[in-house]
Amino acid sequence: MLLLSVVTAAVAVAEGMVMGISEIESAPVSGAEVPARSRRRKGLIIAGAAAAAVLAAAGSGAVAAVSSAHAPAATEASASSSPFWADDFDGAAGTRPDSAHWNTEVGNRDQEGWWNNELQYYTADAANSAVNGSGQLIISAREATAGQHLPCYPSGSCEYTSARLTTEGNVSLTYGRADIRAKIPTGQGLLPAIWMLGNNGQIWPAQGEIDIVEVVGGEPNTAYGTLHGPTYYNENGIGGTYDLGAAASSAWHVYSVIKQPEKITWLVDDEPYFELTPNDLPSTQDWVFEQDMHLLLNVAVGGDWPGDPDASTSFPAEMRIDYVHLYGEGIVDGVAVSSPN
């Protein structure tokens, strides 16, 4: 079910009424320009084209979200019988993910802590990302071992290692559905994410970002689905949440998005819980999702959001991916492809 902390309200706006103001706790973010394939943030989730009007009506300093972008009643696009691209992560235990499809991004300091003052150094080591011999990809955030030289931002050596994988330049979704079956780690200071970035060559946030799912370690039962674009990003990202009923680390779930012309729908276990169209944005001109978009998988540790790990956080923290399936239309190795009907 959709979990939105709804504060009952009725605010007269122009000629109609806007109902349902949701409060989401905000977090500090940097105001600096962020390069492509970056960002970390969160705080305010705004859903609805009338957000600006409600904020004005609520008074300065209000933290609010308009829930006019609703949970859809039914899925309008379903997975075809066969995906146009799939990775089921077959292979011998300890094998790194297929480099023909998955890129491994490495570092921390040069990326300014991944623009969120994060504490992990992303590596290309099998200890941080490899298949387990049972058809699963394991992305593992670990405490760094003594003697490792892992340049951290702004100085010193990173205390943790992890992995960040992307299909950029190899596999992208144009229109259709992305299904990722995963068991996601939880714990204070962890921020695992399954997400997408645009291929339009623009600097983020004009690049466009779809967060298929993020789980903030301090909120283990909540799946976040969020959209970021030119005028709605960081704490102003637009999204919804889904109550998993138990910690994301305790059970497998299928996290999905359906990307259609001028509509994106988020689902968990095939249950739609949130939907956005250009009419739900501050301006319809800020919709940047009519483009190919590639996938990213990572587990971040610490940073401005969600904060640092503490004594309760267990390491290694593993995100297990059973499969990634893409349906509909997309690009694989530079060739336009589509699912069999």
The 8 nearest C-alpha neighbors of each residue, nearest first, counted from 0:
[[1, 242, 241, 2, 272, 243, 270, 240],
 [2, 0, 241, 272, 240, 3, 242, 70],
 [1, 3, 241, 240, 242, 0, 4, 239],
 [4, 2, 5, 1, 21, 240, 239, 22],
 [5, 3, 21, 22, 6, 2, 23, 20],
 [6, 4, 21, 3, 20, 19, 7, 22],
 [5, 7, 20, 21, 19, 8, 4, 22],
 [8, 6, 19, 5, 20, 9, 18, 21],
 [9, 7, 19, 18, 6, 10, 20, 17],
 [8, 10, 18, 17, 11, 16, 7, 19],
 [9, 11, 17, 16, 12, 8, 18, 53],
 [10, 12, 16, 15, 9, 13, 17, 14],
 [11, 13, 15, 16, 14, 10, 17, 52],
 [14, 12, 15, 11, 16, 52, 17, 10],
 [15, 13, 12, 16, 11, 17, 10, 52],
 [16, 14, 12, 13, 11, 17, 10, 18],
 [15, 17, 11, 12, 10, 18, 9, 14],
 [16, 18, 10, 9, 12, 11, 15, 19],
 [19, 17, 9, 8, 16, 20, 10, 7],
 [20, 18, 7, 8, 66, 5, 65, 6],
 [19, 21, 65, 6, 64, 5, 63, 8],
 [22, 20, 5, 64, 4, 63, 6, 3],
 [21, 23, 63, 4, 62, 64, 24, 20],
 [22, 24, 43, 42, 25, 44, 21, 63],
 [23, 25, 42, 22, 43, 26, 62, 41],
 [42, 26, 24, 43, 23, 234, 41, 27],
 [25, 27, 42, 41, 304, 28, 24, 234],
 [28, 26, 303, 25, 29, 304, 40, 42],
 [29, 27, 40, 26, 30, 303, 233, 234],
 [30, 28, 31, 27, 115, 114, 40, 32],
 [29, 31, 28, 32, 33, 233, 27, 114],
 [32, 30, 29, 33, 114, 28, 34, 38],
 [33, 31, 30, 34, 203, 29, 202, 204],
 [32, 34, 31, 203, 38, 37, 35, 114],
 [35, 33, 202, 203, 37, 36, 32, 38],
 [34, 36, 203, 202, 37, 33, 206, 201],
 [37, 35, 34, 203, 196, 38, 202, 206],
 [36, 38, 35, 34, 113, 114, 33, 39],
 [39, 37, 114, 113, 40, 33, 115, 36],
 [40, 38, 115, 114, 304, 233, 41, 37],
 [39, 41, 233, 304, 28, 234, 38, 115],
 [42, 40, 234, 233, 26, 43, 304, 25],
 [25, 41, 43, 234, 26, 24, 23, 44],
 [42, 44, 234, 235, 23, 25, 45, 41],
 [43, 45, 237, 238, 236, 64, 235, 23],
 [46, 44, 64, 237, 65, 43, 235, 236],
 [47, 45, 65, 66, 237, 68, 64, 238],
 [46, 48, 279, 67, 68, 65, 49, 50],
 [47, 49, 279, 280, 281, 50, 278, 46],
 [50, 48, 52, 47, 51, 53, 65, 281],
 [51, 49, 53, 52, 48, 65, 47, 54],
 [50, 52, 54, 53, 49, 55, 281, 48],
 [53, 51, 55, 49, 50, 54, 56, 12],
 [52, 54, 56, 50, 55, 51, 57, 49],
 [55, 53, 57, 51, 56, 52, 50, 61],
 [54, 56, 52, 58, 53, 57, 51, 59],
 [55, 57, 53, 54, 58, 52, 10, 12],
 [58, 56, 54, 55, 53, 61, 59, 10],
 [57, 59, 55, 56, 61, 54, 60, 53],
 [58, 60, 61, 55, 57, 54, 56, 62],
 [61, 59, 58, 62, 54, 57, 55, 63],
 [62, 60, 59, 58, 63, 57, 54, 55],
 [63, 61, 22, 60, 43, 23, 64, 54],
 [64, 62, 22, 21, 20, 61, 54, 65],
 [63, 65, 45, 21, 20, 46, 44, 66],
 [64, 66, 46, 20, 47, 50, 67, 45],
 [65, 67, 46, 68, 19, 47, 69, 64],
 [66, 68, 47, 69, 65, 46, 18, 17],
 [69, 67, 47, 66, 46, 275, 274, 279],
 [70, 68, 67, 273, 71, 274, 66, 272],
 [69, 71, 273, 272, 274, 72, 271, 68],
 [72, 70, 73, 69, 271, 274, 273, 272],
 [71, 73, 70, 74, 271, 272, 69, 75],
 [74, 72, 71, 75, 271, 270, 70, 76],
 [73, 75, 76, 271, 77, 72, 71, 270],
 [74, 76, 73, 77, 257, 264, 71, 259],
 [77, 75, 74, 257, 78, 175, 176, 259],
 [78, 76, 79, 75, 74, 176, 257, 175],
 [77, 79, 326, 176, 80, 76, 327, 82],
 [80, 78, 81, 326, 340, 77, 82, 338],
 [79, 81, 78, 82, 340, 339, 338, 326],
 [80, 82, 79, 338, 339, 83, 326, 78],
 [83, 81, 326, 84, 325, 338, 324, 85],
 [82, 84, 338, 337, 326, 325, 336, 81],
 [85, 83, 82, 325, 324, 86, 326, 331],
 [86, 84, 324, 323, 325, 82, 87, 83],
 [85, 87, 323, 88, 322, 324, 84, 89],
 [86, 88, 322, 89, 134, 85, 321, 323],
 [89, 87, 134, 135, 86, 136, 130, 90],
 [88, 90, 134, 87, 132, 133, 91, 135],
 [91, 89, 132, 88, 92, 94, 130, 134],
 [90, 92, 132, 94, 93, 131, 130, 89],
 [91, 93, 132, 131, 94, 130, 90, 129],
 [92, 94, 129, 130, 131, 125, 91, 95],
 [95, 93, 129, 130, 92, 91, 96, 90],
 [94, 96, 129, 125, 130, 128, 93, 97],
 [97, 95, 129, 98, 101, 94, 130, 88],
 [96, 98, 99, 100, 101, 95, 88, 94],
 [99, 97, 101, 100, 102, 96, 95, 103],
 [100, 98, 97, 101, 169, 102, 332, 96],
 [99, 101, 98, 169, 166, 97, 170, 102],
 [102, 100, 98, 166, 165, 97, 164, 99],
 [103, 101, 165, 164, 166, 98, 104, 100],
 [102, 104, 164, 163, 123, 105, 101, 165],
 [103, 105, 163, 164, 102, 121, 106, 122],
 [106, 104, 121, 122, 103, 123, 120, 107],
 [105, 107, 121, 120, 108, 109, 122, 110],
 [106, 108, 112, 120, 110, 151, 109, 113],
 [109, 107, 152, 151, 111, 110, 112, 150],
 [108, 110, 111, 107, 106, 152, 112, 151],
 [109, 111, 113, 107, 108, 112, 114, 106],
 [112, 110, 108, 114, 152, 113, 109, 107],
 [111, 113, 116, 117, 107, 152, 114, 110],
 [114, 112, 110, 111, 115, 107, 37, 117],
 [115, 113, 112, 111, 38, 116, 39, 110],
 [114, 116, 39, 302, 117, 113, 303, 112],
 [117, 115, 112, 302, 114, 303, 113, 118],
 [116, 118, 302, 112, 301, 115, 119, 300],
 [117, 119, 301, 300, 157, 159, 158, 302],
 [120, 118, 159, 160, 300, 157, 117, 161],
 [119, 121, 160, 107, 106, 157, 161, 159],
 [120, 122, 105, 162, 161, 106, 160, 119],
 [123, 121, 105, 124, 162, 161, 120, 160],
 [122, 124, 103, 105, 125, 162, 121, 127],
 [125, 123, 126, 122, 127, 128, 95, 129],
 [124, 126, 128, 129, 127, 95, 93, 123],
 [125, 127, 124, 128, 129, 139, 93, 138],
 [126, 128, 139, 161, 125, 162, 138, 124],
 [129, 127, 138, 125, 137, 126, 162, 139],
 [128, 130, 95, 125, 94, 93, 137, 136],
 [129, 131, 136, 135, 94, 92, 93, 137],
 [130, 132, 92, 133, 135, 93, 136, 129],
 [131, 133, 92, 91, 90, 134, 130, 89],
 [134, 132, 131, 135, 89, 92, 130, 90],
 [133, 135, 89, 88, 132, 87, 321, 131],
 [136, 134, 321, 88, 320, 130, 133, 131],
 [135, 137, 130, 320, 319, 129, 88, 131],
 [138, 136, 319, 128, 129, 318, 130, 139],
 [139, 137, 128, 318, 127, 317, 162, 319],
 [138, 140, 317, 127, 316, 161, 137, 315],
 [139, 141, 161, 316, 315, 160, 317, 298],
 [142, 140, 315, 160, 159, 314, 143, 139],
 [141, 143, 159, 158, 160, 144, 314, 315],
 [144, 142, 159, 158, 160, 141, 145, 147],
 [143, 145, 147, 146, 142, 158, 159, 141],
 [146, 144, 147, 143, 148, 158, 142, 156],
 [145, 147, 144, 148, 143, 149, 156, 158],
 [148, 146, 145, 149, 144, 143, 156, 157],
 [149, 147, 156, 150, 146, 157, 145, 155],
 [148, 150, 156, 157, 147, 151, 120, 106],
 [151, 149, 156, 108, 155, 157, 148, 107],
 [150, 152, 108, 157, 156, 107, 154, 155],
 [153, 151, 108, 154, 112, 111, 107, 116],
 [152, 154, 151, 108, 111, 155, 112, 116],
 [155, 153, 152, 151, 156, 150, 108, 157],
 [154, 156, 151, 150, 157, 153, 152, 149],
 [155, 157, 150, 149, 151, 148, 158, 154],
 [158, 156, 151, 149, 159, 118, 119, 120],
 [157, 159, 143, 142, 118, 156, 119, 160],
 [160, 158, 142, 119, 143, 141, 157, 120],
 [161, 159, 120, 119, 141, 140, 121, 143],
 [160, 162, 140, 121, 127, 139, 119, 120],
 [163, 161, 121, 127, 122, 297, 128, 138],
 [162, 164, 297, 104, 296, 103, 121, 165],
 [165, 163, 103, 296, 102, 295, 101, 104],
 [164, 166, 295, 102, 101, 167, 294, 296],
 [165, 167, 101, 170, 169, 294, 293, 100],
 [168, 166, 293, 169, 165, 170, 294, 102],
 [167, 169, 166, 170, 332, 333, 171, 293],
 [168, 170, 332, 166, 100, 167, 331, 171],
 [169, 171, 331, 166, 330, 293, 168, 332],
 [172, 170, 293, 292, 330, 329, 291, 173],
 [173, 171, 329, 292, 291, 174, 328, 293],
 [172, 174, 291, 329, 328, 290, 292, 171],
 [175, 173, 258, 328, 259, 172, 327, 329],
 [176, 174, 327, 258, 326, 257, 328, 259],
 [175, 177, 257, 326, 256, 325, 258, 78],
 [176, 178, 325, 255, 256, 324, 326, 257],
 [179, 177, 255, 324, 323, 254, 253, 325],
 [178, 180, 323, 254, 253, 322, 181, 255],
 [181, 179, 253, 321, 322, 252, 320, 254],
 [182, 180, 320, 319, 251, 252, 321, 183],
 [181, 183, 251, 319, 248, 318, 250, 247],
 [182, 184, 318, 248, 247, 181, 319, 185],
 [185, 183, 248, 318, 317, 316, 247, 182],
 [186, 184, 216, 219, 248, 189, 183, 247],
 [185, 187, 216, 312, 189, 217, 188, 184],
 [186, 188, 216, 217, 308, 312, 189, 309],
 [187, 189, 308, 307, 301, 306, 305, 300],
 [190, 188, 216, 300, 187, 186, 299, 301],
 [189, 191, 299, 215, 298, 216, 214, 300],
 [192, 190, 298, 297, 299, 213, 214, 189],
 [191, 193, 213, 297, 212, 296, 194, 298],
 [194, 192, 296, 212, 211, 295, 210, 213],
 [193, 195, 210, 211, 295, 209, 294, 192],
 [196, 194, 294, 209, 293, 208, 295, 292],
 [197, 195, 208, 292, 293, 207, 209, 294],
 [196, 198, 292, 206, 207, 199, 291, 208],
 [197, 199, 292, 200, 291, 196, 290, 293],
 [200, 198, 201, 197, 206, 290, 291, 207],
 [201, 199, 198, 206, 202, 197, 35, 205],
 [202, 200, 206, 199, 205, 203, 35, 198],
 [201, 203, 35, 34, 206, 205, 204, 200],
 [204, 202, 35, 206, 205, 34, 33, 201],
 [203, 205, 228, 206, 229, 207, 202, 227],
 [206, 204, 229, 203, 207, 228, 201, 202],
 [205, 207, 203, 201, 204, 197, 202, 199],
 [208, 206, 228, 197, 205, 204, 227, 196],
 [209, 207, 196, 227, 195, 226, 210, 197],
 [210, 208, 226, 195, 194, 211, 225, 196],
 [211, 209, 194, 225, 212, 224, 226, 195],
 [210, 212, 194, 224, 193, 209, 256, 255],
 [213, 211, 224, 210, 223, 193, 192, 222],
 [212, 214, 192, 223, 222, 191, 215, 193],
 [215, 213, 222, 191, 190, 216, 221, 223],
 [216, 214, 190, 218, 217, 189, 213, 305],
 [215, 217, 186, 185, 187, 189, 218, 219],
 [216, 218, 187, 215, 219, 186, 188, 185],
 [219, 217, 215, 216, 220, 221, 214, 185],
 [218, 220, 246, 185, 216, 221, 247, 217],
 [221, 219, 246, 245, 243, 218, 247, 242],
 [222, 220, 242, 219, 218, 241, 243, 214],
 [223, 221, 241, 214, 240, 213, 212, 242],
 [222, 224, 240, 213, 212, 239, 214, 225],
 [225, 223, 212, 210, 211, 238, 239, 240],
 [224, 226, 238, 210, 237, 209, 236, 223],
 [225, 227, 209, 237, 236, 208, 238, 210],
 [228, 226, 232, 208, 236, 231, 207, 204],
 [227, 229, 207, 204, 231, 205, 230, 232],
 [228, 230, 205, 204, 231, 285, 232, 227],
 [231, 229, 228, 232, 285, 281, 204, 227],
 [232, 230, 235, 236, 228, 227, 229, 237],
 [231, 233, 236, 227, 235, 228, 234, 230],
 [232, 234, 40, 41, 235, 236, 39, 28],
 [235, 233, 41, 42, 43, 236, 232, 40],
 [236, 234, 232, 231, 43, 233, 44, 45],
 [235, 237, 232, 231, 227, 44, 233, 234],
 [238, 236, 45, 44, 226, 46, 225, 235],
 [239, 237, 225, 224, 44, 226, 46, 45],
 [238, 240, 224, 273, 223, 225, 241, 44],
 [241, 239, 223, 2, 222, 1, 224, 221],
 [240, 242, 1, 222, 2, 221, 0, 243],
 [241, 243, 221, 244, 2, 0, 220, 1],
 [244, 242, 220, 245, 221, 241, 247, 222],
 [243, 245, 242, 220, 246, 221, 247, 0],
 [246, 244, 220, 243, 247, 249, 219, 242],
 [245, 247, 220, 219, 248, 249, 243, 244],
 [248, 246, 183, 249, 220, 219, 250, 182],
 [247, 249, 184, 183, 246, 182, 250, 185],
 [248, 250, 246, 247, 245, 251, 182, 183],
 [251, 249, 248, 182, 247, 252, 246, 245],
 [250, 252, 182, 181, 180, 253, 249, 247],
 [253, 251, 180, 181, 268, 254, 250, 182],
 [252, 254, 180, 268, 179, 267, 178, 181],
 [255, 253, 267, 179, 178, 266, 252, 180],
 [256, 254, 178, 266, 177, 265, 267, 211],
 [255, 257, 265, 264, 177, 176, 266, 211],
 [256, 258, 176, 264, 175, 263, 259, 177],
 [259, 257, 263, 174, 175, 176, 256, 262],
 [258, 260, 262, 174, 261, 263, 175, 257],
 [259, 261, 262, 289, 258, 174, 263, 288],
 [262, 260, 276, 259, 277, 263, 289, 288],
 [261, 263, 276, 259, 260, 275, 258, 264],
 [264, 262, 258, 275, 257, 274, 259, 276],
 [263, 265, 274, 257, 256, 273, 275, 266],
 [264, 266, 256, 273, 271, 255, 272, 274],
 [267, 265, 271, 255, 270, 269, 272, 256],
 [266, 268, 254, 270, 269, 253, 255, 271],
 [267, 269, 253, 270, 252, 254, 266, 255],
 [268, 270, 267, 266, 271, 253, 255, 254],
 [271, 269, 266, 267, 268, 272, 74, 73],
 [272, 270, 266, 265, 71, 273, 269, 74],
 [273, 271, 70, 1, 266, 265, 270, 71],
 [272, 274, 70, 265, 69, 264, 239, 271],
 [275, 273, 264, 263, 70, 69, 68, 71],
 [274, 276, 263, 262, 68, 279, 264, 277],
 [275, 277, 262, 278, 261, 279, 263, 274],
 [278, 276, 283, 279, 280, 286, 261, 275],
 [277, 279, 276, 280, 283, 48, 282, 47],
 [280, 278, 48, 47, 277, 276, 275, 68],
 [279, 281, 48, 282, 277, 278, 283, 47],
 [280, 282, 48, 283, 279, 50, 51, 49],
 [283, 281, 280, 284, 285, 278, 277, 48],
 [282, 284, 277, 285, 278, 286, 280, 281],
 [283, 285, 282, 286, 277, 287, 280, 281],
 [284, 286, 283, 282, 229, 287, 228, 230],
 [285, 287, 284, 277, 283, 288, 228, 280],
 [288, 286, 207, 289, 285, 228, 205, 290],
 [289, 287, 290, 286, 207, 197, 261, 291],
 [288, 290, 287, 260, 291, 261, 173, 286],
 [291, 289, 288, 173, 292, 197, 199, 198],
 [290, 292, 173, 172, 198, 171, 197, 293],
 [293, 291, 197, 171, 172, 196, 198, 195],
 [292, 294, 171, 167, 195, 166, 196, 170],
 [295, 293, 195, 166, 165, 194, 196, 292],
 [294, 296, 165, 194, 164, 195, 193, 166],
 [297, 295, 193, 164, 163, 192, 165, 194],
 [298, 296, 163, 192, 162, 191, 164, 299],
 [297, 299, 191, 190, 192, 140, 161, 162],
 [300, 298, 190, 191, 189, 297, 119, 301],
 [301, 299, 189, 119, 118, 188, 117, 190],
 [302, 300, 307, 188, 306, 117, 118, 308],
 [303, 301, 117, 116, 306, 304, 115, 307],
 [302, 304, 306, 115, 305, 116, 27, 28],
 [305, 303, 306, 302, 40, 26, 41, 301],
 [304, 306, 188, 303, 301, 302, 215, 190],
 [307, 305, 301, 304, 188, 302, 303, 308],
 [306, 308, 301, 188, 302, 309, 305, 187],
 [309, 307, 188, 187, 312, 301, 306, 189],
 [310, 308, 311, 312, 187, 307, 188, 186],
 [309, 311, 312, 308, 313, 187, 186, 307],
 [310, 312, 309, 313, 187, 186, 308, 314],
 [313, 311, 186, 309, 310, 187, 308, 314],
 [312, 314, 315, 316, 311, 186, 310, 185],
 [315, 313, 316, 141, 142, 312, 140, 317],
 [314, 316, 141, 140, 139, 317, 313, 142],
 [317, 315, 314, 140, 139, 184, 313, 141],
 [318, 316, 139, 138, 184, 319, 315, 137],
 [317, 319, 183, 138, 184, 137, 182, 139],
 [318, 320, 137, 182, 181, 136, 317, 135],
 [321, 319, 181, 136, 135, 322, 180, 137],
 [322, 320, 135, 180, 181, 87, 134, 319],
 [323, 321, 87, 180, 320, 179, 86, 324],
 [322, 324, 179, 86, 85, 178, 87, 325],
 [325, 323, 85, 178, 177, 82, 84, 322],
 [324, 326, 177, 82, 84, 176, 83, 85],
 [327, 325, 82, 176, 175, 83, 338, 78],
 [326, 328, 175, 338, 337, 174, 176, 83],
 [329, 327, 337, 174, 173, 336, 175, 172],
 [328, 330, 172, 173, 171, 336, 335, 337],
 [329, 331, 335, 171, 334, 170, 333, 336],
 [332, 330, 170, 334, 333, 169, 335, 171],
 [333, 331, 169, 334, 170, 330, 168, 100],
 [332, 334, 331, 330, 335, 169, 168, 170],
 [335, 333, 330, 331, 332, 336, 329, 170],
 [334, 336, 330, 329, 331, 333, 337, 328],
 [337, 335, 329, 330, 328, 334, 83, 331],
 [338, 336, 328, 83, 327, 329, 339, 335],
 [337, 339, 83, 327, 82, 326, 81, 340],
 [340, 338, 81, 337, 79, 80, 83, 82],
 [339, 79, 338, 80, 81, 337, 327, 78]]
